[in-house]
């Protein structure tokens, strides 16, 4: 039973990592696209610079958020079998 729980945790960790990787790539692509094409929103040079800067900052915050969420989720997934095992032993 322990091996099954560990196997499920490893598969869940792989799936979680793939979701995080896809989210990271999508946020990076959308943020980069918005930063590079800020002139499509307005023609005013200072506003274009501000929009580009804001898109870059928001992209960086989003990417950092994905990494933090991935690490927290990974820790929860990998600790779950140990916690469930301890609770199962206490129930006996």
Secondary structure in CASP SS format (residue, H / E / C, confidence):
PFRMAT SS
TARGET T0000
AUTHOR 0000-0000-0000
METHOD secondary structure of the structure
MODEL  1
X C 1.00
X H 1.00
X H 1.00
X H 1.00
X H 1.00
X H 1.00
X H 1.00
X H 1.00
X H 1.00
X H 1.00
X H 1.00
X H 1.00
X H 1.00
X H 1.00
X H 1.00
X H 1.00
X H 1.00
X H 1.00
X H 1.00
X H 1.00
X H 1.00
X H 1.00
X H 1.00
X H 1.00
X H 1.00
X H 1.00
X H 1.00
X H 1.00
X H 1.00
X H 1.00
X H 1.00
X H 1.00
X H 1.00
X H 1.00
X H 1.00
X H 1.00
X C 1.00
X H 1.00
X H 1.00
X H 1.00
X C 1.00
X C 1.00
X C 1.00
X C 1.00
X H 1.00
X H 1.00
X H 1.00
X H 1.00
X H 1.00
X H 1.00
X H 1.00
X H 1.00
X H 1.00
X H 1.00
X H 1.00
X H 1.00
X H 1.00
X H 1.00
X H 1.00
X H 1.00
X H 1.00
X H 1.00
X H 1.00
X H 1.00
X H 1.00
X H 1.00
X H 1.00
X H 1.00
X H 1.00
X H 1.00
X H 1.00
X H 1.00
X H 1.00
X H 1.00
X H 1.00
X H 1.00
X H 1.00
X H 1.00
X H 1.00
X H 1.00
X H 1.00
X H 1.00
X H 1.00
X H 1.00
X H 1.00
X H 1.00
X H 1.00
X H 1.00
X H 1.00
X H 1.00
X H 1.00
X C 1.00
END
